[in-house]
Amino acid sequence: MGVADAQITRGRKFDQVVEGAREVFLRDGFEGASVDDIARAAGVSKATLYSYFPDKRLLFMEVATAQCARQAQTSIESIDASRPPAEILSLVAHQFLDFIYSEMGQRIFRICVAESDRFPQLGQEFYHSGPMTMRTALVNYLQCAVSRGELDIVDYDLAADQFAELCKADLWPKLVFGITQSVSDDEKTRVIDGAITTFMARYGT
C-alpha cells in the first residue's frame, strides 16, 4: 500500500485541491506555500484540505508525482522507435535533464531525501510515477535498436541506467551540494553530447 492509499483521503474535491496546490507550489515553492493560500486557490476550506491531506508534504508529493507522470507520458509519446539511437538518446536526455534540473525537480529530490525516514514511500512513489516509466520506455527503444542491428546490448536495464547516469555527470553533484544554483542549456548540451558519444562507443555497432 502506498502513501496515497494509507494517508490520503480521496473525495469529491480531491482534484480541485490538487490543482490549487499545484498552482501555489509552482508559484511559491514548497516552503513558501501556505495552507491558507492553497485552500484559497483550490476554493475549499482548510478543514476540507486537511481532510484530504493531513500533511503538506503529502500534498506536495501528490502534485509532484502527477506532474512527473504527465511529463514522462509526454516524453514516451515523443519517442519514435524507428529513429536512430543518437537522435532518440538526445531527445530523451534533454527531456530528462529539463525536469530533474527544474525548480520542481530539485524540490522533489530534496523533500524525498529529507523525509526518507518519516515517509520512506514518498521517494518510492515518485520513482514509480516517472523515472521508472521513462526507464521502461528507454529499454523498449533500445531493444528495437538492437533488433535493427544499430546497437549491441545484452543487459538492457544496465545500459539504460548507465545512460541516465552519464547525463548527470558533473552537473548533478554541483546542484545537489549547492555549488551551483542553475544549469544553462549549453552546459546540458555539452554533457548530453558527451553521454551519447560514450554510450555509442560502448554499445554502437
HELIX and SHEET records of a PDB file:
HELIX    1   1 VAL A    3  GLN A    7  1                                   5    
HELIX    2   2 PHE A   14  GLY A   32  1                                  19    
HELIX    3   3 VAL A   35  ALA A   42  1                                   8    
HELIX    4   4 LYS A   46  TYR A   52  1                                   7    
HELIX    5   5 LYS A   56  GLU A   77  1                                  22    
HELIX    6   6 PRO A   85  ILE A  100  1                                  16    
HELIX    7   7 GLU A  103  ALA A  114  1                                  12    
HELIX    8   8 PRO A  120  SER A  129  1                                  10    
HELIX    9   9 PRO A  131  SER A  147  1                                  17    
HELIX   10  10 TYR A  156  CYS A  167  1                                  12    
HELIX   11  11 LEU A  171  VAL A  176  1                                   6    
HELIX   12  12 ASP A  185  TYR A  203  1                                  19    
END                                                                             
